[in-house]
Amino acid sequence: MQTPEGGLWPPIGLGRMPMLRCISCQGNFPWPHSSSCQKCHEKTLEEYKQEIEDLKAENSFLRLWIQTEDIDHNDAGGCFYGLGFTDVVLVAVEGGPKGSQSKPVPAHRAILASRSPVFKAIFENEKEQSRSSTIKIIEASYDALRVFVNYLYSAEACLDEQMACDLLVLAEKFQVKHLKAYCEKFLVSQLKWENSIINYAFAHQHNAKLLLEAALSLIMDNMDKIKTRQEYSELIEKKPRLVVEMYEACHAKHANLNSVL
């Protein structure tokens, strides 16, 4: 039988085990074992256990605001946090600043400020005499706003492609980086060459770099097919500069690939 280093086991003429180097502490340990020595292996397990405990504690903290008696299980928004002691309401406004307003979404200033630097700045800059209990969220749907606020309390969201796009816009607007990354990864997982142009334009508009790169890669691999699609024609008509930037990015990628080869 061979060792991972190519030697024979047991070694001819030797009565001791071959030694391997631990990838963690760089010390030697006898083969066969894992890629780290017993001490480092146990240390890693303890670190994982501690990380799990920390996550449980964080989850417990996030759920402190839940009050089950206040849950409306029939509400499509799925918001489960309690209504007790809320001191601000958010209102979605679709169709511009003068558009129709949604039902209010209650929240707590302390939670919003702790999750979003934008909310924090809004509340800090309010004057006591002009302090408003209502904040209008322009160009947002009621359902998206509900899920957004729910995420600020729970770090959880049920996504489909449309909801992921809506939440990414809100996450960018209010600088909730972890939610933006979460939505972006979901959209990347849903990418196909058929929706690559739409996602490329969306990613470009909202500075979603991971989605932008993934969409561009699909566009490069399927350019002949993509040119026949209506979305491509509409992009040329409405955002010709974006098409130019797309071709420039494709050209740069090909140039980099050729230089490596």
N, C-alpha and C positions, 0 to 999 in steps of 0.2 A: 504493500500500500504506500502511496506517495503522500508526503507532507504538502501543505500549500506552497512551500518554497521549492518543491520539485524533488526533495530528498526522499529516501526510503524510510519506512517505519515498520518494525524497529530498525534503527541504524545498524549496519553490519559491524559487528565487533564492539558495539557500544551498548551499555546497559542503562543509559539515561535518556530522558525525553529530549527532543529538539526544542530549542527556545525560539519564541516569536516575540516581536516588538509590539507593545501596546500602542494603539493609535491615540490614546488619551494622554497617558503620562510618559510614554516613550520608554518605559521600563520593560525588561524581559519577563516573559511568563511561558510556562510549558504548554506545548501543543499536545492534544487537541483542546481547543477552547473557543470562545468567541473572538471577535477582533479586538477585545480589550481584556485586561487582566481582571481577576476576580474582584479586586478592590475597586477598580474604576467601574466595573459592571454594576456592583452593588450601589456605588455612589450615583450612577446614572439612573438606576431604578428609584432611588430615594428622591432624586431631583424631579423625575416624572410624577411620583406620588405627591410631592409638594406642589407641583404645578397644577395637578388635578384638584388638590385641596384649595389652592388659591382661586381656581376657576369656580369651584363650588361656592366659596365665600363671596366672590364677586357676583355670582348669579343670585345668591341669597340677598345681597345688598340691593341689587337691581329690583328684586321682587318685593322689597319692603313696602312699596306703595300700593301693592295689590289689595283691594278690598272686595272680596267676592260678592258681597251683597250689592255692590254698585255695578256689577257686570251686566251689560245688555247683550245676552247671547244671540239675539236676533239682529244685532247691528252688523251690517255688511263690512264695516270697517274693521271689525275684529279687535277693537281696543279693549284690553282687559284690566288696565290699571284703574284704581278707585278714583272717585270724584271728590273724596274728602279733602277739604282745605285747599282746593285749587284757587289760584289767585290771578289767573290770566286765561283768556280764551283766544284761540287761533281761528281765523275764518278764511276759508279758501275763496278766492275771487277769480273766476274764469272770464276770459274775454277782455282783458285789460283792466286798468284801475277802476273804471266805472261799470264793470261787468257785474253779473249776478253773484250774490254772496251765498255761501253754503251755510249749513247749520254750524254752530260753534263747536270747536273741539277744545274741551277744557284741559288745562295743564297746570303745572307748578313752575313758577319762575326759577326756583333753585335748581330743578332738574334740567330745564332748558338751558340755563346758563352754564351748568356744569358739563353739558354735552356739546354745546356749540359756542365757539367764540363770537359768532355774530349775534346770537341771542344775548350773550353776556354783555357785549358792547351796547346793544339796544337798551337793556335794562340799566346799565351803569350811567348812560347818558340821559336818561329820563329825569326831568325835573319833578320834584315831589308834587307840585301843584298841578302839573299837566300830565301826571302819570295816567296812562290809559290801561284799562283792563282788557282791551281788545287789540289784537294785532292782525292786520290783513296780510294774507300771503297771496300775492298776485300771480296769475297764470298757474294755478295749481287746482287739481280736482279735490273734491271732498274726500274721496276714498284714498287717494295718495297721501293727503295730509294726515288722515287718521293713521295710516300705516306708518308714516314718517314719525309721528309723535309716539306711537306705540314702540317703535324701534328705539327711540331715545330713552325709553323706560326699560325695555327688555332685551335690547340687542338681538331681536329676532324679527324676521319678516318672511312672509310667504310670497314668493315671487313668480310672476310670469313675465314675458318679455316687455309688455306695456308697463307693468308696475315697476319693473327694474329700471326702465327709462325714466319714468316719472320720479322715482325715488332718487335716481342719480342726479337729476336736475336739482331737486331740493337739497340733496346732500352737498352738492357743489355750492349752491347758493348760501347755505348756512355752515359750510366748512366742516361737515361731519365726515372726516376722511375715511373712517372705517366702514361707514355705510356706502360711501362712493366706491370703495375698493370691492366691497361685497357685491354690489350691483354690477360692477364692471366685470368681475369674474364670472358672474352668472351669464351676462350677455355674451362673453367670449365662448362659453360652453354651448350657446345656442347658435353660434355663427355657422352659416352655410354660404356657399358662393352666391346663392340667390339673394341673400339679404346683406351681402358684404358692402355694397355701395351705400345703402341706407345707414348701416352701422358706421361706416367710415365717415360719412358726413356728420352723423350725430356725435361721434367720438371727437371729431375735429372741433365741433362747436363747443363742446363741454370739456375739452382738455383731458380726455380719457385715453392716456397714452397706451395702456395695455390693449384696450379694444382697438385703438387706431392701428397698432402694429399687426394685430391678428387679422383685422379686416384687410389691411393692405397686402398681407401675405396671400390671402385668398384671391384678392383682385389680380395680383401678379400671375397666379397660377391659372386663372380662368378668364383672362382679359378678352379673348375672342368671343366667348359666350356672353360675358357681361356687356359688351358693346351693343348687343342686340336687345337689351332690356330697356323698358320704358324709364326706369329710374336713372339709367345712365344718360338718356336723352334729356330728362328733366334737370339733371345735375349740370349738364353742359349749358342749358338755357338759363337756369336760375343762379348757378354758382360756378361760372366758368373758371374763376381763379382757383377754386378747389380742385377742379379737374387737372389744371396745370400743375398744382402742387402734388397731386397724386402721381402724375407721370414723372415729375422730378424725383419723387421719393422712390418710385419703381426703378428709375434709371440709376439712382445712387445705390440702391440695393444690388442691382446687377453689376455695377462697377466694383463694389466691394467684394462681391462673390468672385468676380473674375480675377481681382487682384490676389485673393487668397489661393485660387487655383493656379 
